[in-house]
Amino acid sequence: MKIKINKKRLITILTLFFLLIIFIFLLFAADFSFGHEPDWGVTFSRSYALDLQLDWRQAYLAILDDLKVNHVRLSAYWDEIEPQKDQYNFTDLDWQIQQATDRGVKIILAVGRRLPRWPECHDPGWIKHYPPQDTNDEILGMIRLLVERYQSNTQVVSWQVENEPLFAWFGFCPAPDKEFLKKEIALVKSLDQTRPVLITDTGELSNWQAAADLTDVLGTTMYRVVWNKHFGFFRYWFVPPAFYHYKALLAAAFNPNLKQVMVTELQMEPWTGDKSMTQLTLAEQEKSFDLSQFQSNIKFARKTGFKSVYLWGAEYWYWLKLKGHSQIWQAAQELWR
């Protein structure tokens, strides 16, 4: 029995197929940088530097003076600033901010309960048995204290309120509370009408719309290699730079309040899985991150066309450097030359 083939239909199907192939190719090949270099920055965490058993001040000064970064994101960890109720210690945060200020480095200061680095919520021990409303009152009080303390510093260019506050899959934190987040943002804006508020969201597991609705600036994570206890290491090979670029355009289109989308967390260190970094061999670290991945991630971030990109892992590069592996540190230096 002969099968009749509709020639016109076949040509149409083949044409659509090849157009789809071309579209996918263009999507992955798209470069929205147009030859412009983003403003590169880093996140620095005193607590993470201590986890790596570093002299955290030495590590911070190396980032400022050897890498010569000109944009840094710092975190006002609640447990470090108010270890005892109403007993404050601003010494270390003051020092970080002053060192950056002395060098003309622009600062994003993250405030709130949930801030960059594990375990996300950095609660002081004394808050453990507080009811939720009382805890929220304490958080607002801490935010007020921080904004009033640092708002006269012109090097502080924006306030980040919480870190991925609407993302519930990661960290030891209470469930997201959008209404309370609005109160936090409103408080910051009432205290400082000049600087923008920054809210962050996961880059791969959110459409950004809920976060974009609340903020002036939206910060996204950008991960290329992750780890899961069920699947092991997983690469986002199917996510091109255009994915972030067009998602940012959609976020801006539906949220006219949104002035900018930036990368606040570009993966630049290994994913450690269920171990700490200090427990991993170099070979284990390089399963998810090495010099080649550093270079690849930089190229990827450039192609998104975002004007500001903050790298995640500067403390790790310094830790490697002290262990005699300075290739990534040297590659990072090139970004600020």
SERO-4910 file (N, C-alpha, C, O; in steps of 0.05 Angstrom, whole numbers):
BEGIN
 pado doro    nc1    nc2    nc3   cac1   cac2   cac3    cc1    cc2    cc3    oc1    oc2    oc3
  Met    A     17    -24      0      0      0      0     18     25      0     36     28     17
  Lys    A     12     43    -19     28     68    -21     16     89     -3     -8     93     -1
  Ile    A     34    103     11     25    125     28     28    151     13     50    157      3
  Lys    A      7    165     10      8    191     -4     18    213     14     10    215     37
  Ile    A     37    228      4     49    249     19     41    276      7     46    281    -17
  Asn    A     29    293     23     22    319     14     48    336     13     59    344     34
  Lys    A     56    341    -11     82    355    -15     83    382     -2    102    390     11
  Lys    A     61    398     -6     60    425      6     62    424     36     75    440     49
  Arg    A     47    405     48     47    403     77     75    395     87     84    405    108
  Leu    A     87    376     73    114    368     81    134    391     80    150    394     98
  Ile    A    132    407     58    150    430     56    145    450     79    164    461     90
  Thr    A    120    454     86    113    472    108    124    462    134    136    478    149
  Ile    A    122    436    139    132    425    164    162    427    165    174    435    186
  Leu    A    175    420    143    205    422    142    214    451    145    234    456    159
  Thr    A    200    470    133    207    498    136    205    507    164    222    521    175
  Leu    A    182    500    178    179    507    206    200    495    223    209    507    242
  Phe    A    207    470    217    228    456    233    255    471    231    268    476    251
  Phe    A    262    478    206    288    491    202    287    519    214    308    529    224
  Leu    A    264    533    213    262    559    226    265    557    256    277    574    269
  Leu    A    254    535    267    257    531    296    286    526    303    296    537    323
  Ile    A    300    510    287    329    505    291    344    531    291    361    537    307
  Ile    A    338    548    270    352    574    268    346    592    292    364    605    302
  Phe    A    321    592    301    313    608    324    328    599    349    338    616    364
  Ile    A    330    573    353    344    563    377    374    570    375    386    578    395
  Phe    A    385    567    351    413    574    348    418    604    354    437    611    368
  Leu    A    400    621    344    403    650    349    399    657    378    412    675    389
  Leu    A    381    642    391    376    646    419    401    641    436    408    656    454
  Phe    A    415    619    430    439    612    445    463    629    436    481    633    452
  Ala    A    463    638    412    486    654    402    483    684    408    503    699    406
  Ala    A    459    692    416    454    721    420    473    733    441    478    722    462
  Asp    A    483    757    433    501    772    451    490    800    453    491    816    434
  Phe    A    480    806    478    468    832    482    487    853    495    478    874    504
  Ser    A    512    846    496    531    864    509    537    888    490    544    910    500
  Phe    A    536    884    464    541    905    444    569    917    449    573    941    445
  Gly    A    587    901    459    614    910    463    619    925    489    642    934    494
  His    A    598    929    505    601    944    530    607    925    553    595    903    555
  Glu    A    626    932    570    633    916    593    615    924    617    611    948    621
  Pro    A    605    905    632    588    912    655    606    923    677    630    920    677
  Asp    A    593    936    697    606    943    722    608    918    738    588    908    748
  Trp    A    633    908    742    636    884    758    638    891    787    651    911    795
  Gly    A    626    875    804    629    878    833    632    851    846    631    830    832
  Val    A    634    850    872    636    825    887    618    828    912    613    850    922
  Thr    A    610    805    922    598    804    949    619    795    969    634    776    963
  Phe    A    621    808    991    640    799   1012    624    792   1037    606    807   1046
  Ser    A    631    769   1049    618    760   1073    639    754   1094    655    736   1091
  Arg    A    638    769   1116    657    764   1138    653    736   1149    672    722   1154
  Ser    A    628    728   1152    622    701   1164    632    679   1145    642    659   1155
  Tyr    A    630    682   1119    640    662   1101    670    660   1101    682    639   1100
  Ala    A    683    684   1103    713    684   1105    721    669   1130    741    654   1129
  Leu    A    707    672   1152    713    657   1176    708    628   1173    724    611   1183
  Asp    A    687    620   1158    682    592   1152    705    579   1137    711    556   1141
  Leu    A    718    595   1120    742    585   1105    767    587   1122    789    582   1112
  Gln    A    764    595   1147    787    597   1166    807    617   1157    832    614   1160
  Leu    A    797    639   1145    814    661   1136    816    683   1157    798    685   1174
  Asp    A    837    699   1155    837    724   1169    819    742   1152    826    752   1131
  Trp    A    794    747   1162    774    760   1145    782    788   1137    776    797   1115
  Arg    A    795    803   1155    804    830   1148    825    829   1126    824    845   1107
  Gln    A    844    811   1128    864    808   1108    852    801   1081    860    811   1060
  Ala    A    832    783   1081    819    775   1056    804    798   1044    805    802   1020
  Tyr    A    790    814   1060    775    837   1050    794    858   1038    788    869   1017
  Leu    A    816    864   1052    835    883   1041    848    874   1015    854    890    998
  Ala    A    853    848   1013    864    837    988    844    841    965    852    847    943
  Ile    A    819    837    971    798    841    950    797    870    942    795    876    918
  Leu    A    800    889    961    799    917    955    825    927    941    824    942    922
  Asp    A    848    918    951    873    929    943    888    913    921    903    925    905
  Asp    A    884    887    921    898    871    901    880    867    877    889    870    854
  Leu    A    855    859    881    836    858    859    828    886    849    823    890    825
  Lys    A    828    904    868    820    932    862    791    934    852    785    948    833
  Val    A    773    920    866    745    921    860    735    949    866    745    963    883
  Asn    A    715    958    851    703    985    856    673    984    862    661   1004    866
  His    A    662    959    864    635    956    873    634    932    892    645    910    885
  Val    A    623    935    916    621    913    935    594    912    948    582    933    953
  Arg    A    584    887    953    559    884    968    567    872    995    580    852    997
  Leu    A    558    886   1016    563    878   1043    537    871   1057    515    880   1049
  Ser    A    539    855   1078    515    846   1093    516    854   1122    537    850   1135
  Ala    A    494    865   1132    492    873   1160    479    849   1175    455    850   1180
  Tyr    A    495    829   1182    484    805   1194    474    812   1222    488    823   1239
  Trp    A    449    805   1227    436    811   1252    450    799   1276    454    812   1296
  Asp    A    458    773   1273    470    760   1296    497    771   1303    507    768   1326
  Glu    A    511    784   1284    537    797   1290    533    825   1302    549    833   1319
  Ile    A    512    839   1294    509    866   1302    495    868   1330    501    885   1346
  Glu    A    476    850   1334    461    850   1360    462    822   1372    441    809   1374
  Pro    A    485    813   1381    487    786   1392    471    783   1418    462    761   1424
  Gln    A    467    804   1432    450    804   1456    429    826   1452    434    847   1440
  Lys    A    406    822   1463    384    841   1460    393    869   1469    401    874   1491
  Asp    A    390    888   1450    396    916   1454    425    922   1461    432    943   1471
  Gln    A    443    902   1455    471    906   1458    484    904   1430    486    882   1419
  Tyr    A    493    926   1419    501    928   1391    531    928   1388    546    939   1404
  Asn    A    540    916   1366    568    916   1360    571    922   1330    568    904   1313
  Phe    A    577    947   1323    580    955   1295    609    955   1286    615    964   1264
  Thr    A    627    947   1303    656    950   1298    664    938   1271    677    952   1255
  Asp    A    657    913   1266    666    900   1241    653    911   1216    666    915   1196
  Leu    A    627    917   1218    613    928   1195    623    956   1189    627    964   1166
  Asp    A    626    972   1211    637    999   1207    664    998   1193    669   1014   1175
  Trp    A    681    980   1201    707    977   1189    706    970   1160    720    982   1143
  Gln    A    688    951   1153    685    943   1124    676    967   1108    687    972   1086
  Ile    A    657    981   1118    646   1004   1103    666   1026   1101    669   1039   1080
  Gln    A    681   1031   1122    702   1052   1122    724   1046   1102    734   1063   1088
  Gln    A    733   1021   1102    754   1013   1083    746   1017   1054    761   1026   1037
  Ala    A    721   1009   1048    711   1013   1021    708   1043   1015    714   1052    993
  Thr    A    698   1058   1034    694   1087   1030    721   1101   1025    722   1118   1008
  Asp    A    741   1094   1040    767   1106   1037    778   1102   1009    795   1118   1000
  Arg    A    770   1081    995    780   1074    969    761   1082    946    766   1076    923
  Gly    A    739   1095    954    720   1104    934    704   1081    922    694   1083    899
  Val    A    701   1059    936    686   1035    927    657   1040    933    649   1048    955
  Lys    A    640   1034    913    611   1037    917    600   1012    932    608    989    927
  Ile    A    581   1017    950    572    997    968    542    992    965    526   1011    966
  Ile    A    534    967    962    507    958    966    506    946    994    522    928   1000
  Leu    A    489    956   1011    487    945   1039    461    929   1042    439    940   1038
  Ala    A    464    904   1047    441    886   1051    432    886   1080    448    882   1098
  Val    A    406    892   1085    395    894   1112    371    875   1114    358    869   1094
  Gly    A    365    867   1139    342    850   1143    350    825   1157    372    823   1168
  Arg    A    332    806   1156    337    780   1170    350    760   1152    369    746   1161
  Arg    A    341    758   1128    351    738   1109    372    752   1090    364    769   1074
  Leu    A    397    745   1093    418    759   1079    437    738   1065    436    715   1072
  Pro    A    454    747   1047    471    729   1032    487    711   1049    497    719   1071
  Arg    A    490    686   1040    506    665   1053    489    648   1073    471    658   1086
  Trp    A    497    623   1073    484    603   1091    487    612   1120    508    622   1128
  Pro    A    466    608   1136    441    594   1131    418    612   1121    395    606   1125
  Glu    A    425    634   1108    406    654   1098    395    672   1120    400    696   1120
  Cys    A    380    661   1139    371    677   1161    392    676   1183    397    654   1195
  His    A    403    699   1190    424    701   1209    413    711   1236    419    734   1244
  Asp    A    397    695   1248    383    704   1273    401    703   1297    417    684   1301
  Pro    A    400    723   1314    414    721   1340    399    701   1357    375    697   1355
  Gly    A    414    688   1375    402    667   1392    379    676   1409    360    661   1414
  Trp    A    380    701   1418    359    711   1437    331    713   1424    312    716   1438
  Ile    A    330    713   1397    304    716   1384    289    690   1381    266    690   1372
  Lys    A    302    668   1389    292    641   1383    263    637   1391    247    625   1376
  His    A    255    646   1414    228    640   1425    209    664   1423    188    664   1435
  Tyr    A    217    684   1407    199    707   1403    176    700   1385    180    685   1366
  Pro    A    152    709   1391    130    705   1372    135    721   1346    150    740   1347
  Pro    A    123    713   1324    129    725   1298    126    756   1298    143    769   1286
  Gln    A    105    767   1310    101    795   1309    123    810   1324    132    831   1314
  Asp    A    131    799   1346    153    812   1362    179    810   1346    195    829   1346
  Thr    A    183    788   1333    207    785   1316    207    806   1294    228    818   1288
  Asn    A    185    809   1281    183    829   1259    188    857   1269    201    873   1256
  Asp    A    178    863   1293    183    890   1304    213    894   1309    224    916   1304
  Glu    A    227    873   1318    255    875   1322    270    878   1296    290    894   1294
  Ile    A    261    865   1275    274    867   1249    271    896   1238    290    907   1228
  Leu    A    247    907   1241    243    934   1232    260    954   1248    271    973   1237
  Gly    A    263    949   1273    280    965   1289    309    964   1281    323    985   1280
  Met    A    319    940   1274    346    937   1265    350    951   1238    371    964   1234
  Ile    A    331    948   1220    333    962   1194    334    992   1197    351   1005   1185
  Arg    A    318   1003   1214    318   1031   1219    345   1040   1230    356   1060   1221
  Leu    A    355   1025   1248    381   1032   1260    403   1032   1239    420   1050   1239
  Leu    A    403   1013   1221    424   1011   1201    422   1033   1180    442   1045   1173
  Val    A    398   1038   1170    395   1059   1150    402   1086   1162    416   1102   1149
  Glu    A    394   1092   1186    400   1118   1198    430   1120   1204    442   1142   1203
  Arg    A    443   1098   1209    472   1098   1215    489   1104   1190    509   1118   1192
  Tyr    A    481   1093   1167    498   1094   1144    488   1111   1121    502   1114   1100
  Gln    A    465   1123   1124    454   1138   1101    469   1164   1095    466   1175   1073
  Ser    A    485   1173   1113    502   1197   1107    527   1190   1091    540   1208   1081
  Asn    A    532   1165   1088    556   1156   1072    548   1155   1043    532   1139   1034
  Thr    A    560   1173   1027    553   1174    999    562   1151    982    553   1147    960
  Gln    A    580   1134    993    589   1110    979    569   1088    980    570   1069    964
  Val    A    550   1090    999    528   1070    999    508   1079    978    495   1099    980
  Val    A    506   1062    957    491   1071    933    463   1058    933    445   1068    919
  Ser    A    458   1037    948    431   1025    949    428   1008    973    448    998    985
  Trp    A    403   1004    981    397    986   1004    384    961    993    364    962    979
  Gln    A    397    938    999    384    913    992    367    904   1016    378    901   1038
  Val    A    342    900   1012    324    891   1033    319    861   1031    307    851   1013
  Glu    A    330    847   1051    329    817   1051    344    806   1027    354    820   1010
  Asn    A    346    779   1026    359    765   1004    341    742    994    335    724   1009
  Glu    A    333    745    969    314    725    958    291    720    977    285    697    984
  Pro    A    277    742    986    257    739   1007    232    724    999    217    715   1016
  Leu    A    227    721    973    203    707    964    209    678    955    192    665    944
  Phe    A    233    669    960    242    642    951    244    624    976    260    630    994
  Ala    A    228    603    976    226    587   1001    241    560   1000    239    545   1019
  Trp    A    255    555    978    267    528    975    294    525    988    305    503    988
  Phe    A    305    546    999    333    545   1007    337    560   1033    326    582   1037
  Gly    A    353    548   1051    360    562   1076    342    555   1099    321    543   1095
  Phe    A    350    562   1123    335    558   1147    321    584   1154    332    600   1169
  Cys    A    297    588   1144    282    613   1147    252    607   1149    243    586   1140
  Pro    A    238    626   1161    208    623   1160    198    625   1131    213    633   1113
  Ala    A    173    618   1128    161    620   1101    160    649   1092    158    667   1109
  Pro    A    162    654   1066    161    682   1056    136    696   1065    115    685   1066
  Asp    A    140    722   1071    118    738   1081    119    764   1064    132    783   1071
  Lys    A    104    765   1042    104    787   1024     94    813   1037    105    834   1032
  Glu    A     74    811   1054     63    835   1067     84    848   1086     86    872   1087
  Phe    A     98    831   1100    119    842   1118    142    854   1102    153    874   1109
  Leu    A    149    841   1080    169    851   1062    162    879   1053    179    897   1051
  Lys    A    137    883   1046    127    910   1038    132    931   1060    140    953   1055
  Lys    A    128    922   1085    132    940   1108    162    947   1110    169    970   1116
  Glu    A    179    928   1106    208    933   1107    216    953   1086    231    972   1091
  Ile    A    206    949   1062    213    967   1039    202    995   1045    216   1014   1040
  Ala    A    178    996   1055    166   1022   1060    182   1037   1082    185   1061   1080
  Leu    A    191   1022   1101    207   1035   1122    233   1047   1111    240   1070   1116
  Val    A    247   1031   1094    272   1041   1082    267   1066   1065    282   1085   1066
  Lys    A    245   1065   1050    239   1088   1032    231   1112   1048    236   1135   1040
  Ser    A    218   1108   1071    211   1131   1088    235   1144   1101    235   1168   1106
  Leu    A    256   1128   1105    280   1139   1117    299   1151   1097    315   1169   1103
  Asp    A    299   1141   1072    317   1150   1052    303   1151   1025    297   1130   1013
  Gln    A    296   1175   1016    282   1178    991    300   1181    967    291   1184    944
  Thr    A    326   1179    972    346   1184    951    356   1158    938    357   1156    913
  Arg    A    363   1139    954    375   1115    944    354   1094    935    333   1093    947
  Pro    A    360   1078    915    341   1057    907    341   1034    926    361   1028    940
  Val    A    319   1020    927    317    994    941    321    971    922    311    972    900
  Leu    A    337    952    931    343    928    915    330    904    928    333    899    952
  Ile    A    316    888    912    305    863    920    317    841    902    319    846    878
  Thr    A    324    819    913    336    797    897    317    774    894    299    770    911
  Asp    A    322    758    873    305    735    868    322    714    854    343    720    842
  Thr    A    314    689    855    328    668    841    326    671    811    305    678    800
  Gly    A    348    667    798    349    671    769    336    649    753    325    654    731
  Glu    A    337    625    762    329    602    746    301    591    755    288    578    739
  Leu    A    292    597    779    268    584    790    246    603    796    229    597    812
  Ser    A    246    626    783    225    646    787    222    663    761    241    665    745
  Asn    A    198    673    758    193    691    734    199    721    741    196    738    724
  Trp    A    206    726    767    214    753    777    191    772    780    195    794    791
  Gln    A    167    766    771    146    786    771    138    795    800    134    819    804
  Ala    A    136    777    819    128    784    846    148    802    859    141    822    872
  Ala    A    174    796    855    195    813    867    197    840    852    200    861    865
  Ala    A    195    839    826    197    863    810    175    883    816    180    907    814
  Asp    A    153    874    825    130    891    831    136    909    856    122    929    860
  Leu    A    156    901    872    160    914    898    184    933    898    187    948    917
  Thr    A    200    934    877    226    946    880    234    965    858    222    966    836
  Asp    A    255    980    863    267    997    843    287    982    826    288    985    801
  Val    A    303    965    839    323    949    826    319    920    833    315    913    856
  Leu    A    320    902    813    318    874    817    345    861    813    357    864    792
  Gly    A    354    845    833    378    830    830    373    801    827    355    790    840
  Thr    A    387    788    808    383    760    803    408    743    808    430    753    806
  Thr    A    403    718    816    425    699    817    430    689    788    412    691    771
  Met    A    454    678    783    460    666    757    478    643    761    503    646    764
  Tyr    A    467    619    762    482    594    767    483    577    742    464    575    727
  Arg    A    507    566    738    511    549    714    514    519    722    507    502    706
  Val    A    524    514    746    527    486    755    517    484    784    527    498    801
  Val    A    498    467    788    487    464    815    488    435    824    496    418    808
  Trp    A    480    430    848    482    403    859    456    396    873    444    413    886
  Asn    A    447    371    870    423    361    883    429    334    894    442    317    881
  Lys    A    419    328    918    426    302    931    414    279    916    423    256    919
  His    A    394    283    899    382    262    883    396    257    857    398    235    847
  Phe    A    405    280    844    416    278    817    446    284    816    459    279    795
  Gly    A    458    294    837    486    302    836    489    329    822    471    346    825
  Phe    A    510    332    808    515    357    794    498    360    769    493    340    754
  Phe    A    488    384    765    470    389    743    478    415    730    481    436    743
  Arg    A    481    415    703    489    439    689    465    451    674    449    437    661
  Tyr    A    463    478    675    442    492    661    450    497    632    451    520    623
  Trp    A    456    476    618    466    478    590    444    489    572    450    501    551
  Phe    A    419    485    580    396    492    563    386    521    567    367    530    555
  Val    A    400    536    586    392    563    592    412    582    579    434    584    589
  Pro    A    404    597    558    423    616    545    422    643    558    404    649    574
  Pro    A    441    660    553    440    688    563    414    702    556    405    719    572
  Ala    A    403    696    533    379    709    525    356    704    544    337    720    546
  Phe    A    356    681    558    336    675    578    334    697    598    312    705    605
  Tyr    A    356    706    609    357    727    629    350    754    617    336    770    629
  His    A    360    759    593    356    784    580    326    790    574    316    811    581
  Tyr    A    313    770    563    285    774    556    267    773    581    246    786    582
  Lys    A    275    757    601    260    757    626    261    785    639    242    794    651
  Ala    A    284    798    637    287    825    649    269    844    634    257    862    646
  Leu    A    268    842    607    251    859    592    221    855    599    206    875    601
  Leu    A    213    830    604    186    825    612    180    837    640    159    848    645
  Ala    A    199    833    658    196    844    685    192    874    684    175    885    699
  Ala    A    207    888    668    205    917    665    179    925    652    167    946    659
  Ala    A    171    909    632    146    916    617    122    915    635    103    931    632
  Phe    A    121    895    653     98    892    670     99    907    697     80    909    712
  Asn    A    123    919    702    127    933    727    142    959    722    166    960    723
  Pro    A    127    980    716    139   1006    709    156   1018    731    172   1036    726
  Asn    A    152   1009    756    168   1019    778    197   1009    776    215   1021    788
  Leu    A    202    987    761    228    975    760    246    990    741    241    995    718
  Lys    A    269   1000    753    288   1016    738    311   1001    727    324   1009    707
  Gln    A    318    978    739    342    963    731    340    934    740    329    928    761
  Val    A    351    916    723    356    889    731    386    884    730    399    891    711
  Met    A    396    872    751    425    868    753    430    839    763    412    826    773
  Val    A    455    830    760    463    804    771    476    810    798    497    823    800
  Thr    A    464    800    820    476    804    846    491    779    855    506    780    875
  Glu    A    488    757    841    502    732    850    509    715    826    494    696    819
  Leu    A    531    721    813    541    705    791    559    683    803    579    689    816
  Gln    A    552    658    799    566    636    810    596    636    802    602    634    778
  Met    A    613    639    822    642    639    817    657    623    838    679    630    845
  Glu    A    644    602    847    657    583    866    643    556    864    621    555    852
  Pro    A    655    535    874    642    509    872    616    507    887    612    521    907
  Trp    A    599    489    878    576    481    894    585    459    912    593    438    902
  Thr    A    582    463    938    595    444    957    577    420    964    587    401    977
  Gly    A    552    420    956    535    398    963    530    397    993    523    417   1005
  Asp    A    533    374   1004    527    371   1033    553    373   1050    553    365   1073
  Lys    A    574    384   1038    599    388   1053    606    417   1054    596    433   1039
  Ser    A    624    424   1072    635    451   1072    658    452   1052    669    432   1045
  Met    A    666    477   1044    687    480   1024    713    468   1034    728    456   1019
  Thr    A    719    471   1060    744    462   1071    746    432   1072    768    421   1077
  Gln    A    724    418   1068    724    389   1068    728    377   1041    732    352   1038
  Leu    A    728    393   1020    730    384    992    759    384    983    774    403    988
  Thr    A    767    364    968    793    364    955    791    383    931    769    390    922
  Leu    A    814    391    920    813    408    896    799    394    873    784    407    858
  Ala    A    803    368    870    790    353    849    760    354    852    745    356    833
  Glu    A    750    352    877    721    353    882    710    381    877    688    384    866
  Gln    A    726    402    883    718    429    878    715    433    848    696    447    839
  Glu    A    733    422    833    734    427    804    713    412    788    710    416    764
  Lys    A    697    395    802    675    382    789    653    403    781    639    399    762
  Ser    A    651    424    796    631    444    791    642    472    784    628    489    775
  Phe    A    668    476    790    680    502    785    710    501    783    723    490    801
  Asp    A    721    513    762    750    515    758    755    540    742    737    556    736
  Leu    A    780    544    733    787    568    717    770    569    692    761    591    684
  Ser    A    767    547    678    752    546    654    723    555    658    711    569    642
  Gln    A    711    545    680    684    553    687    682    583    694    662    596    687
  Phe    A    702    593    708    704    622    714    702    638    688    686    656    685
  Gln    A    719    631    669    720    645    643    693    642    628    684    661    616
  Ser    A    682    618    629    657    613    615    634    630    627    618    641    613
  Asn    A    633    631    654    612    647    668    615    676    662    594    690    660
  Ile    A    639    686    660    643    715    653    632    720    625    618    740    621
  Lys    A    639    703    606    629    707    579    598    706    578    585    722    565
  Phe    A    587    687    593    558    684    595    545    709    606    526    720    594
  Ala    A    556    720    628    544    744    640    546    768    622    527    784    621
  Arg    A    568    770    608    571    793    589    548    792    568    537    813    561
  Lys    A    542    768    558    523    766    537    494    773    545    478    778    528
  Thr    A    489    772    571    461    779    580    456    809    575    433    817    572
  Gly    A    477    825    574    473    854    570    467    869    595    462    893    593
  Phe    A    468    856    618    463    871    643    486    890    649    509    883    644
  Lys    A    479    913    659    500    934    663    516    930    689    537    942    692
  Ser    A    506    914    707    519    910    732    519    880    740    497    868    740
  Val    A    542    869    746    544    841    753    563    837    777    586    845    776
  Tyr    A    552    826    798    568    821    823    575    791    824    557    774    822
  Leu    A    600    786    828    611    759    828    609    747    857    613    761    876
  Trp    A    604    722    858    599    707    883    622    688    887    625    669    872
  Gly    A    639    693    908    661    674    913    688    686    916    708    672    915
  Ala    A    690    713    919    717    726    921    733    715    945    757    712    943
  Glu    A    719    708    967    733    697    990    746    670    983    768    663    991
  Tyr    A    731    655    966    741    629    957    766    632    940    785    617    943
  Trp    A    766    651    922    790    655    905    814    661    922    836    652    916
  Tyr    A    810    678    943    832    685    960    842    660    976    866    656    979
  Trp    A    823    644    985    830    620    999    846    601    982    866    590    991
  Leu    A    838    598    956    854    582    937    882    594    933    902    579    932
  Lys    A    883    620    931    909    633    927    928    627    949    952    622    945
  Leu    A    919    628    974    936    622    997    945    593    997    966    586   1009
  Lys    A    930    576    983    938    547    981    955    542    957    961    519    951
  Gly    A    963    563    943    982    560    921    968    557    894    981    551    874
  His    A    942    562    893    927    560    868    916    587    861    893    594    868
  Ser    A    931    604    848    924    632    844    913    638    816    909    662    810
  Gln    A    907    618    800    898    623    773    872    638    772    869    657    756
  Ile    A    853    631    788    827    644    788    830    673    799    818    691    788
  Trp    A    846    676    820    851    703    830    863    721    809    855    744    806
  Gln    A    882    711    794    894    726    772    875    733    750    875    754    739
  Ala    A    857    713    744    837    718    723    818    740    732    809    756    716
  Ala    A    811    740    758    793    760    769    806    788    768    792    808    763
  Gln    A    832    790    772    846    815    771    842    829    745    840    854    743
  Glu    A    840    814    723    838    825    696    812    840    693    810    859    677
  Leu    A    791    833    708    765    846    706    766    876    714    752    892    703
  Trp    A    784    882    733    785    909    744    809    925    734    815    947    744
  Arg    A    823    914    714    845    929    702    836    947    680    852    961    667
***
